C-alpha cells in the first residue's frame, strides 16, 4: 500500500486543494500580520461618536481609512476581523487536533487489539454518537465559565467519534493485508508493526475527518460565541463579532457580514481540502 506521501502528492495536484490551502493561508497570514498594519489600532474613547458605524472604504474625521468600516464603538472592523481570525482559527484547529488525537488513539486500540477492548470502545463510541452534539455542547459550556480553552475542550471531546470509527475500520482492514502479515511472520514486535506499517496508512482517512473537523469546529465556535457561551468580549472572535452587529443589520450590515463571510470562506477552504484528500485516497487505492 502506498505511503501517505503519495496521497499528499495527489492532493497537491488537485485544484480544490490548492484553492482551499490558498484561502486558509490568506486568513492565517492576515491573522499574523494584522496587528502590524497601519491605522488598525483600537480607537480612543474621545473619537467613538465621530467614528462609529463608518461605512466600508470610508475615511473617519481623524483621517484613518477603514477598508471594512467601523462598528458601534468606532473600532476598525478589519482589525477586529484579523484579531478574531487568530482566536477562531486557533480554537478550530486545536479542537480538531484534540478530537483527532483522541479518535486516532481509540480507533487504533480498538482495531488492533480487538476482542473485549474493541467491543468496549465501539460501545462507548456508539453511545457518544447517540448524544446530540449541539445540545450537549450548550449544556457543557453553560456549566462552566465560558472561554476559549473551555470551547476547545468542549469541541474536542465531542468530535472524536467519527475519527475513531474511521481509524478502527482502516486498522482492521490493514491487519489482514499481506505486508502486515509478512511483518508479523518476520518476527517484528507488535508495537513496531503498528507504528511503522499500520498506523501511517490508517492515518490518511483521519486527515479527511480532521480537515472537515476544523471547519465544523470553527462554525460551532462561532455559534457558541454568538450565543454568548464561547469566547467572551472584548476578546474578538468571529462569532461574537456577528452577534455584536445583529441589531445594526439594517443600517450597518458590514459589522456582521464581514465575520460571517470569513467563517464561510474558511469553512469552504477546509471543505475543498477535505474533498481533495478524499479523492486522492480513493485514487491511491484504485491504483
Secondary structure, DSSP 8 states (H G I E B T S, - for coil): ---HHHHHHHHHHSHHHHHHHHHHHHHHHHHHHGGGSTT-S---GGGHHHHTT--TTEE-TTS-EETT-B-TTS-BHHHHHHHHHHHHHHHHHHHHHHHHHHHHHHHHHHHHH-HHHHHHHHHHHHHHHTS-HHHHHHHHHHSS---HHHHHHHHHHTS-HHHHHHHHHHHHHHHTSHHHHHHHHTT--HHHHIIIIIHHHHHHHHHHHHHHHHHHHHHHHHHHHHTTSSS-TTS--HHHHHHHTGGGTTT-THHHHHHHHHHHHHHHHHHHHHHHHHHHHHHHHH-
